[in-house]
């Protein structure tokens, strides 16, 4: 079953949140892609802390994906990754160091300096 959420803040029924800034950036990225393309956020083994976040464009929506929709943007999270991301907020930052998606993950016990890998 696919869960579709309008994400404002993580909660029991909305396990992952998508900020307005992140939604605007996702919509901007997807605007240049073919219809039916989504941003997929995942957790993969690897990275300097044990796990790393993955951001890819995908045209396949799985039945067990968590679907986050906000301001015209659609983000997919696979069922296994949702377990590692529960309570997280996906944001987009543009600062002196650079522009990127950032995940504030309360499950991470440590992370690398760049914020792309973490351990639980």
Residue frames as qw, qx, qy, qz and C-alpha x, y, z in Angstrom:
[[0.000, 0.891, 0.454, 0.000, 0.00, 0.00, 0.00],
 [0.413, 0.364, -0.015, 0.835, 1.37, 3.44, -0.91],
 [0.277, -0.738, -0.431, 0.439, 1.19, 6.12, 1.78],
 [0.301, 0.581, 0.182, 0.734, 0.85, 9.68, 0.48],
 [0.407, -0.656, -0.398, 0.495, 1.55, 12.46, 2.95],
 [0.181, 0.864, 0.016, 0.470, 1.61, 16.21, 2.88],
 [0.742, -0.224, -0.370, 0.512, 4.67, 16.56, 5.05],
 [0.094, -0.912, 0.048, -0.397, 5.05, 19.48, 7.45],
 [0.209, -0.641, 0.655, -0.342, 6.81, 17.84, 10.42],
 [0.426, 0.088, -0.900, -0.009, 7.64, 14.25, 11.32],
 [0.595, -0.262, 0.373, -0.661, 5.03, 12.53, 13.47],
 [0.542, -0.069, 0.826, -0.138, 3.74, 9.02, 14.15],
 [0.677, 0.530, 0.501, -0.098, 1.59, 9.09, 11.01],
 [0.499, 0.853, -0.122, 0.089, 4.12, 11.17, 9.03],
 [0.865, -0.367, 0.061, 0.336, 7.47, 9.51, 9.73],
 [0.542, -0.048, 0.230, 0.807, 9.55, 11.76, 7.45],
 [0.139, 0.872, 0.276, -0.380, 9.08, 15.48, 6.78],
 [0.541, 0.355, 0.328, 0.688, 9.95, 17.52, 3.71],
 [0.138, -0.577, -0.202, 0.779, 10.60, 21.22, 4.29],
 [0.441, 0.834, 0.235, -0.235, 9.21, 23.89, 1.98],
 [0.021, 0.788, -0.504, -0.354, 12.78, 24.71, 0.82],
 [0.362, -0.187, 0.887, 0.218, 13.43, 21.08, -0.06],
 [0.522, 0.541, 0.651, -0.105, 10.09, 20.81, -1.86],
 [0.317, 0.883, -0.060, -0.342, 10.88, 23.90, -3.96],
 [0.071, -0.623, 0.711, 0.319, 14.27, 22.46, -4.95],
 [0.459, 0.091, 0.881, 0.073, 12.81, 19.04, -5.77],
 [0.497, 0.722, 0.430, -0.216, 10.12, 20.68, -7.93],
 [0.179, 0.853, -0.331, -0.361, 12.79, 22.73, -9.71],
 [0.240, -0.381, 0.858, 0.248, 14.87, 19.61, -10.41],
 [0.462, 0.288, 0.838, -0.018, 11.89, 17.58, -11.58],
 [0.399, 0.760, 0.131, -0.496, 10.69, 20.39, -13.84],
 [0.236, 0.669, -0.582, -0.397, 13.50, 19.51, -16.25],
 [0.219, -0.145, 0.964, 0.049, 12.75, 15.78, -16.19],
 [0.334, -0.166, -0.734, -0.567, 10.17, 13.68, -18.02],
 [0.647, -0.348, 0.015, -0.678, 6.67, 13.36, -16.55],
 [0.947, -0.218, -0.186, -0.143, 6.48, 10.68, -13.86],
 [0.606, 0.307, -0.497, 0.541, 9.99, 11.25, -12.46],
 [0.603, -0.775, -0.134, -0.133, 10.40, 11.41, -8.69],
 [0.119, 0.663, -0.630, 0.386, 13.23, 12.10, -6.28],
 [0.888, -0.274, -0.369, -0.025, 14.04, 8.94, -4.33],
 [0.155, -0.719, 0.543, -0.404, 15.72, 9.27, -0.93],
 [0.933, -0.099, -0.344, -0.036, 17.30, 6.12, 0.45],
 [0.453, -0.725, 0.513, -0.084, 19.66, 4.81, 3.09],
 [0.866, 0.363, -0.343, 0.036, 22.46, 2.57, 1.85],
 [0.833, -0.452, 0.082, 0.310, 25.29, 0.73, 3.54],
 [0.666, 0.357, 0.047, 0.653, 28.64, 2.46, 3.23],
 [0.052, -0.900, 0.035, -0.430, 30.12, 5.87, 3.83],
 [0.321, 0.447, -0.620, 0.559, 32.61, 6.70, 6.52],
 [0.368, -0.284, 0.534, -0.706, 30.08, 6.23, 9.34],
 [0.327, 0.058, 0.929, -0.164, 28.37, 3.00, 8.23],
 [0.374, 0.642, 0.669, 0.024, 25.31, 4.25, 6.32],
 [0.131, -0.199, 0.217, 0.947, 24.89, 6.95, 3.73],
 [0.451, 0.603, 0.387, -0.532, 21.99, 8.87, 2.24],
 [0.346, 0.100, 0.697, 0.621, 21.20, 8.39, -1.41],
 [0.353, 0.637, 0.204, -0.655, 19.38, 10.87, -3.66],
 [0.244, -0.023, 0.784, 0.571, 18.42, 9.61, -7.11],
 [0.525, 0.241, -0.118, -0.808, 15.84, 10.32, -9.79],
 [0.239, 0.063, 0.969, -0.006, 13.46, 7.42, -10.32],
 [0.452, 0.017, -0.373, -0.810, 10.50, 6.71, -12.59],
 [0.551, -0.206, -0.800, -0.119, 9.29, 3.67, -10.61],
 [0.427, -0.414, 0.345, -0.726, 6.94, 4.03, -7.68],
 [0.329, 0.000, -0.941, 0.082, 6.74, 0.86, -5.57],
 [0.532, -0.563, -0.519, -0.362, 3.62, -0.18, -3.66],
 [0.679, -0.553, -0.371, 0.310, 5.44, -0.02, -0.32],
 [0.386, 0.296, -0.077, 0.870, 7.11, 3.37, -0.91],
 [0.138, -0.708, -0.416, 0.553, 6.42, 6.22, 1.45],
 [0.328, 0.562, 0.382, 0.656, 5.30, 9.07, -0.82],
 [0.221, -0.587, -0.287, 0.724, 5.90, 12.61, 0.39],
 [0.275, 0.615, 0.461, 0.578, 4.11, 15.35, -1.54],
 [0.220, -0.743, -0.269, 0.572, 4.47, 19.05, -0.91],
 [0.108, 0.788, -0.110, -0.596, 4.13, 22.13, -3.11],
 [0.714, 0.621, -0.177, -0.273, 4.15, 20.14, -6.35],
 [0.199, 0.574, -0.793, 0.051, 7.15, 17.99, -5.40],
 [0.953, -0.171, -0.060, -0.243, 7.06, 14.23, -4.90],
 [0.046, 0.599, -0.778, 0.183, 9.70, 12.35, -2.92],
 [0.917, -0.095, -0.328, -0.206, 9.76, 8.57, -2.54],
 [0.192, -0.576, 0.739, -0.293, 11.32, 6.64, 0.34],
 [0.644, 0.035, -0.743, -0.177, 11.55, 2.85, 0.22],
 [0.764, -0.543, -0.219, -0.270, 10.13, 0.85, 3.14],
 [0.826, -0.164, -0.276, 0.464, 13.53, -0.24, 4.51],
 [0.344, 0.321, -0.123, 0.874, 14.93, 3.31, 4.44],
 [0.405, -0.670, -0.188, -0.593, 11.87, 4.66, 6.26],
 [0.816, -0.472, -0.299, 0.149, 12.95, 2.64, 9.31],
 [0.637, -0.084, -0.117, 0.757, 16.30, 4.48, 9.40],
 [0.111, 0.323, 0.143, 0.929, 14.72, 7.86, 8.57],
 [0.358, -0.688, -0.623, -0.097, 11.78, 7.77, 11.01],
 [0.363, -0.816, -0.250, 0.374, 11.42, 11.21, 12.58],
 [0.500, -0.147, 0.270, 0.810, 13.76, 12.84, 10.06],
 [0.281, 0.861, 0.192, -0.377, 13.38, 16.10, 8.21],
 [0.647, 0.238, 0.392, 0.609, 14.65, 16.50, 4.65],
 [0.001, 0.903, 0.087, -0.420, 15.80, 20.07, 3.99],
 [0.677, 0.513, 0.141, 0.509, 17.71, 21.93, 1.31],
 [0.371, -0.813, -0.004, 0.448, 20.45, 24.35, 2.30],
 [0.594, 0.641, 0.078, 0.480, 22.38, 26.84, 0.20],
 [0.432, -0.878, 0.058, 0.199, 25.25, 28.38, 2.14],
 [0.071, 0.856, -0.483, -0.172, 28.92, 29.29, 1.73],
 [0.473, -0.316, 0.817, 0.099, 29.98, 25.64, 1.84],
 [0.098, 0.024, -0.816, -0.569, 27.59, 24.73, -0.98],
 [0.658, 0.002, 0.021, -0.753, 24.04, 23.77, -1.80],
 [0.296, 0.082, -0.949, -0.077, 22.68, 20.32, -0.96],
 [0.724, -0.441, -0.330, -0.415, 19.88, 18.31, 0.54],
 [0.060, 0.358, -0.752, 0.550, 20.42, 17.73, 4.26],
 [0.682, -0.384, -0.566, -0.260, 18.69, 15.23, 6.50],
 [0.249, -0.482, 0.546, -0.638, 18.21, 15.95, 10.20],
 [0.747, -0.088, -0.633, -0.180, 17.99, 12.37, 11.48],
 [0.519, -0.632, 0.343, -0.462, 17.23, 11.82, 15.19],
 [0.993, -0.103, 0.042, -0.036, 18.23, 8.15, 14.82],
 [0.667, 0.540, -0.325, 0.397, 21.84, 8.97, 13.91],
 [0.719, -0.638, -0.097, 0.256, 24.20, 8.50, 16.84],
 [0.368, -0.575, 0.324, 0.655, 27.11, 9.97, 14.87],
 [0.652, 0.722, 0.229, 0.024, 27.75, 11.35, 11.42],
 [0.677, 0.097, 0.146, 0.715, 30.63, 12.41, 9.24],
 [0.188, -0.430, -0.068, 0.881, 31.65, 16.03, 8.85],
 [0.104, 0.008, -0.501, -0.859, 29.91, 16.47, 5.51],
 [0.516, 0.128, 0.427, -0.731, 26.63, 15.01, 6.82],
 [0.664, 0.266, -0.456, -0.530, 26.14, 12.43, 4.08],
 [0.650, -0.001, -0.759, 0.036, 26.90, 9.37, 6.21],
 [0.487, -0.526, 0.311, -0.624, 25.80, 8.32, 9.68],
 [0.333, 0.032, -0.930, 0.152, 25.66, 5.48, 12.17],
 [0.628, -0.472, -0.175, -0.593, 22.79, 4.27, 14.34]]
